[in-house]
Amino acid sequence: MEGGNNPSLQLQQLPLATAAVSVQPHTEPFSYKENLIGALLAIFGHLVSSIALNLQKYSHIRLAGSKDPRAYFKTKTWWCGFLLLLLGELGVFSSYAFAPLSLIVPLSAVSVIASAIIGIIFIKEKWKPKEFLRRYVLSFVGCGLAVVGTYLLVTFGPNSHEKMTAENITRHLVSWPFLLYMLVEIIVFCLLLYFYKEKNANYIVVILLLVALLGSMTVVTVKAVAGMVVVSIQGTLQLDSPIFYIMLVCMIATAIYQATFLAQASQLYDSAQIASMGYILSTAGAISAGATFYLDFTGEDVLHICMFALGCLIAFLGVFLITRNRKKPVPFEPYISMDAMPGMQNMHDKGIAVQPDLKASFSYGALENNDSMPEIYTPATLPIVQEQHGSKGVPAPPYRVLEHSTKE
């Protein structure tokens, strides 16, 4: 009886064996298919987000240049841009669930390319063909290099794929390479934050390095959350695991602090510098985090890794050239030039500064108080040069300097 039951037991165990084989890692053609799906979703998301932001900017500019009393959120153009922005961010978020992290992050160069093309198409100024080409030659070259770099990234991107289950994410989270990487990143982040807060090191590299370190953790958690959501939709529930909510809280927290540092950088530096340098530093940090946490480049040959690195460098150069071409804003000088006052000699000829530094006040013509007095400002005394006006011998009335009150 036992011998007769053995064939039936083997036949019953055969489907179980085949089911176990289907859970194994994906084959190479399917890996490339998932890479293509993730890359297309990322490109679509960044393209739509760039169009949405330009629509919202157009809405603000049109309201500012007209007598329309409505607020910006009451216009159809702004809401159209807002809905497109949500669609674009949803596409970028979904792309992390299909393709490796090191492939998705560099594709944010598409938004820079789209913004440059939209700016050239909808420019208000009229140029002659030669002047137009000379003015925007860097943008054209940068867009071409960014497109070539994006093609190399998609072609030679890593092919590591695994299901984002709670077990796999927990295993990666407690692995010693990632723990060592996190230790180094926390130490570097604390040192940069110390110099930024305590030593007033408001350099653009310091601020954007803080953004890049936070951004590397943001993309790691975004991929984990997006992957677990997709696995749950496919039938294996992962939303009841504590690791999902840990990753969700970390994603929101790092994204908020990242936006805070970016806002501080935008107040001090030009947006073109922030865009180019931020893209380079954030992409490098995200690729290193993906290679450490998700082991993106495990099993890849040297040729694919070198071509992928070449694609990153070409994309970096393209973004730098695109942002290099943007006009720099003229800084506002909050004081009145004394040269425009009649009867007043030029006080800047001898290198004498009349107005205070911006750190003191925006008050016109007020001098810094170097005395140990509680008042912030002291009356400004200016040299007076009297000139003869009208008939000879009748002096013109001298200029008077009004004293500042304490309340002012």
C-alpha positions in Angstrom: 0.0 0.0 0.0 2.8 2.4 0.8 4.5 1.6 -2.4 1.3 2.2 -4.3 0.8 5.5 -2.7 4.2 6.8 -3.6 3.4 7.6 -7.3 0.3 9.5 -6.3 2.1 11.4 -3.7 4.8 12.4 -6.2 2.1 13.5 -8.7 0.4 15.6 -6.0 3.7 17.2 -5.0 4.6 18.2 -8.6 2.3 21.2 -8.8 3.8 22.5 -5.5 7.2 22.2 -7.0 6.2 24.2 -10.1 4.6 26.8 -7.9 7.8 27.2 -6.0 9.7 27.7 -9.2 7.4 30.6 -10.2 8.4 32.5 -7.1 12.1 32.6 -8.2 13.7 35.8 -9.5 12.5 37.0 -12.9 14.2 35.9 -16.0 16.3 38.4 -18.0 13.7 39.3 -20.7 11.1 40.0 -18.0 13.7 42.1 -16.1 14.2 44.3 -19.1 10.5 44.6 -19.5 10.1 45.8 -15.9 12.9 48.2 -16.4 11.3 49.6 -19.5 7.9 50.0 -17.7 9.5 51.7 -14.7 11.6 54.0 -17.0 8.6 55.0 -19.1 6.6 55.7 -16.0 9.4 57.9 -14.6 9.8 59.8 -17.9 6.1 60.3 -18.2 5.8 61.5 -14.6 8.7 64.0 -14.8 7.5 65.3 -18.1 3.9 65.9 -16.9 5.2 67.4 -13.6 7.3 69.9 -15.5 4.4 70.9 -17.7 2.2 71.3 -14.6 4.7 73.5 -12.8 5.0 75.7 -15.9 1.2 76.0 -16.1 1.0 77.1 -12.5 3.8 79.6 -13.1 2.0 80.9 -16.1 -1.2 81.3 -14.0 0.7 83.4 -11.4 2.3 85.6 -14.1 -1.0 86.2 -15.9 -2.7 87.2 -12.7 0.2 89.5 -11.7 0.1 91.3 -15.1 -3.6 91.8 -15.2 -6.2 93.6 -13.0 -8.0 90.3 -12.2 -8.7 90.4 -8.4 -9.1 86.6 -8.2 -6.7 84.5 -6.2 -4.5 82.0 -8.1 -6.3 79.0 -6.7 -9.6 80.3 -8.3 -8.3 80.0 -11.8 -8.8 77.0 -14.1 -5.2 77.1 -15.3 -3.8 76.7 -11.8 -6.1 73.8 -11.0 -5.2 72.1 -14.3 -1.5 72.4 -13.4 -2.3 71.0 -9.9 -4.1 68.0 -11.3 -1.3 67.3 -13.8 1.2 67.6 -11.0 -0.6 65.0 -9.0 -0.7 62.7 -12.1 3.0 63.2 -12.7 4.0 62.5 -9.1 1.8 59.4 -9.1 3.7 58.2 -12.2 7.1 58.8 -10.6 5.9 57.1 -7.4 4.7 54.0 -9.3 7.9 53.7 -11.3 9.9 52.9 -8.1 7.9 49.7 -7.8 9.0 48.3 -11.2 12.6 49.4 -11.8 15.7 49.5 -9.6 16.3 52.7 -7.6 19.6 53.5 -9.4 17.8 53.6 -12.7 14.8 55.7 -11.7 16.6 58.6 -9.9 18.8 59.8 -12.7 15.8 60.1 -15.0 14.7 63.3 -13.2 16.9 65.0 -15.8 13.8 64.7 -18.0 12.1 67.5 -16.0 15.1 69.8 -16.6 15.0 69.1 -20.4 11.3 69.7 -20.5 11.5 73.0 -18.6 14.3 74.2 -21.0 12.3 73.3 -24.1 9.1 74.9 -22.7 11.0 78.0 -21.8 12.5 78.3 -25.3 9.1 77.7 -27.0 7.1 80.2 -24.9 9.7 82.9 -24.7 8.3 86.4 -25.1 11.4 88.0 -26.6 11.9 88.1 -30.4 15.4 87.1 -31.7 17.0 86.9 -35.0 17.9 83.4 -36.1 21.6 83.9 -35.5 21.1 85.6 -32.2 18.7 82.9 -31.1 21.1 80.1 -31.9 24.0 82.0 -30.2 21.9 82.7 -27.1 20.5 79.2 -26.7 23.4 77.1 -28.1 24.2 75.8 -24.5 20.6 74.8 -24.0 20.6 72.8 -27.2 23.8 71.1 -26.5 22.7 70.4 -22.9 19.4 68.9 -24.0 21.2 66.7 -26.5 23.7 65.4 -23.9 20.9 64.8 -21.4 18.9 62.8 -23.9 22.1 60.7 -24.7 22.7 60.1 -21.0 19.1 59.1 -20.4 19.3 56.6 -23.3 22.5 55.0 -21.8 20.9 54.9 -18.3 17.8 53.0 -19.6 19.9 50.7 -21.8 22.6 49.8 -19.3 20.6 50.2 -16.1 20.8 47.5 -13.4 18.5 44.5 -13.7 18.2 43.4 -10.0 14.5 42.7 -9.2 12.9 41.3 -6.1 9.4 41.6 -4.6 9.2 44.3 -2.0 7.7 42.2 0.8 8.0 43.0 4.4 10.5 40.2 4.9 12.8 41.3 2.2 12.8 44.9 3.3 13.5 43.9 6.9 16.4 41.7 5.8 17.9 44.6 3.8 17.3 47.0 6.7 19.4 45.0 9.2 22.1 44.0 6.8 25.6 45.1 7.8 26.4 47.1 4.6 23.4 49.3 5.0 24.0 49.7 8.8 27.6 50.8 8.0 26.3 53.1 5.3 23.7 54.6 7.7 26.4 55.2 10.4 28.6 57.1 8.0 25.7 59.1 6.6 24.5 60.1 10.1 28.0 61.2 11.1 28.4 63.3 7.9 24.9 64.7 8.3 25.5 65.8 11.9 28.8 67.4 11.0 27.3 69.3 8.1 24.3 70.4 10.2 26.7 71.6 13.0 28.7 73.8 10.5 25.5 75.0 8.9 23.7 76.0 12.2 26.5 76.9 14.6 29.3 78.1 12.3 26.9 79.8 9.8 28.4 77.9 6.9 25.7 78.9 4.4 27.5 77.5 1.4 25.4 76.0 -1.4 27.5 72.8 -1.3 26.7 72.3 2.5 23.0 72.9 2.1 22.6 70.7 -1.0 24.7 67.9 0.7 22.2 68.0 3.5 19.4 67.8 0.9 21.2 64.9 -0.9 21.6 62.9 2.3 18.0 63.3 3.2 17.0 62.6 -0.4 18.9 59.3 -0.4 16.7 58.1 2.5 13.6 59.4 0.9 14.0 57.4 -2.3 14.9 54.3 -0.3 11.6 54.5 1.6 9.6 55.6 -1.4 10.7 52.4 -3.3 9.8 50.3 -0.2 6.4 51.9 0.2 5.5 51.8 -3.5 6.7 48.2 -3.8 4.7 47.0 -0.9 1.6 48.7 -2.2 2.0 47.0 -5.6 2.6 43.6 -4.0 -0.6 44.2 -1.9 -2.6 45.0 -5.0 -1.3 41.8 -6.7 -2.8 39.8 -3.9 -0.2 39.4 -1.1 -1.2 41.9 1.6 1.8 43.8 3.0 0.0 46.8 4.5 -0.5 45.1 7.9 3.2 44.9 8.5 4.9 47.4 10.9 7.8 47.9 8.5 5.4 49.5 6.0 4.4 52.2 8.4 8.0 52.7 9.6 9.0 53.4 6.0 6.0 55.6 5.4 6.8 57.8 8.4 10.5 58.0 7.4 9.5 58.9 3.8 7.2 61.8 4.9 9.7 63.1 7.5 12.7 63.1 5.2 10.7 64.7 2.4 9.5 67.6 4.7 13.1 68.3 6.0 14.4 68.1 2.5 11.9 70.7 1.3 12.9 72.9 4.2 16.5 72.9 3.3 15.7 73.5 -0.4 13.6 76.5 0.6 16.5 77.9 2.6 18.8 77.4 -0.3 16.5 79.1 -2.7 16.5 82.2 -0.5 20.3 82.5 -0.7 21.3 81.2 -4.2 20.2 81.2 -7.8 17.7 78.5 -8.8 19.9 77.5 -11.7 22.8 76.7 -9.4 20.4 74.8 -7.1 19.0 72.8 -10.0 22.3 71.7 -11.5 24.3 71.0 -8.3 21.2 69.6 -6.5 20.6 67.1 -9.3 24.2 65.9 -9.3 24.5 65.5 -5.5 21.1 64.0 -5.0 21.5 61.5 -7.9 24.9 60.4 -6.6 23.6 60.0 -3.1 20.5 58.1 -4.2 22.5 55.7 -6.4 24.9 54.9 -3.6 21.9 54.3 -1.2 20.2 52.0 -3.8 23.4 50.1 -4.4 23.9 49.6 -0.6 20.3 48.9 0.5 18.7 47.1 -2.5 22.0 45.8 -3.9 21.1 47.1 -7.4 24.5 46.3 -9.0 24.9 42.8 -7.7 25.7 40.4 -10.5 26.2 43.1 -13.1 29.3 42.9 -15.3 31.9 45.6 -15.5 30.9 46.8 -18.9 27.3 47.6 -17.9 28.4 49.4 -14.8 30.9 51.5 -16.7 28.3 52.4 -19.4 25.8 53.3 -16.7 28.3 55.5 -15.0 29.1 57.1 -18.4 25.4 57.8 -18.9 25.2 59.5 -15.5 28.2 61.7 -16.3 26.8 62.7 -19.6 23.4 63.5 -18.0 25.2 65.6 -15.3 27.0 67.6 -18.0 23.8 68.1 -19.9 21.9 69.4 -16.9 24.8 71.7 -16.0 24.8 73.2 -19.5 21.1 73.7 -19.5 21.0 75.5 -16.2 24.2 77.4 -17.0 22.3 79.3 -19.8 19.7 80.8 -17.5 19.7 84.5 -16.7 20.9 85.5 -13.3 18.6 87.8 -11.4 19.8 91.3 -10.6 20.0 91.7 -6.8 18.0 94.4 -5.2 19.9 97.1 -3.4 17.7 98.6 -0.6 19.1 102.1 -0.5 18.9 105.4 -2.4 22.0 106.5 -4.3 23.4 109.7 -2.9 24.8 110.6 -6.4 21.3 111.6 -7.5 20.9 114.3 -4.9 21.7 117.8 -6.2 24.4 119.7 -4.3 25.8 116.6 -2.7 29.2 115.4 -3.5 29.8 111.8 -4.5 30.5 109.9 -1.3 31.4 106.6 -3.0 34.5 108.1 -4.8 36.5 107.7 -1.6 35.2 104.3 -0.8 33.0 105.6 2.1 29.9 103.4 2.6 26.8 105.5 3.5 24.2 102.8 3.8 24.4 100.0 6.4 24.9 96.4 5.5 21.8 94.3 4.9 22.2 92.5 8.2 21.3 95.7 10.0 18.3 97.3 8.5 16.5 98.2 5.3 16.2 101.8 6.5 17.2 104.3 3.8 20.3 106.3 4.7 20.5 105.1 8.3 24.0 104.4 9.6 25.0 101.6 11.9 25.3 102.5 15.6 28.6 101.6 17.0 27.9 103.0 20.5 26.7 101.0 23.4 23.2 102.6 23.3 19.9 100.8 23.4 18.7 102.5 20.3 19.3 100.7 17.0 19.7 103.7 14.9 21.3 107.1 15.4 20.7 110.3 13.4 22.6 110.3 10.2 24.9 113.3 9.7 25.9 113.9 6.1 28.5 116.5 4.8 26.8 119.5 3.3 28.2 121.4 0.4 26.5 124.7 -0.3 26.3 126.0 -3.9 25.5 129.4 -5.2 22.1 129.4 -7.0 20.5 132.3 -8.7 22.1 135.7 -8.0 25.5 136.0 -6.6 25.9 136.5 -2.9 22.6 134.8 -2.0 23.4 131.4 -0.6 21.1 128.5 -1.2 19.4 127.0 1.9 21.4 124.1 3.2 20.0 120.6 3.1 18.5 119.3 6.3 18.7 115.7 7.5 15.6 114.6 9.4 16.3 112.8 12.6 15.0 109.3 13.0 12.7 108.8 16.0 13.0 105.7 18.2 9.8 104.3 16.9 10.9 104.6 13.3 
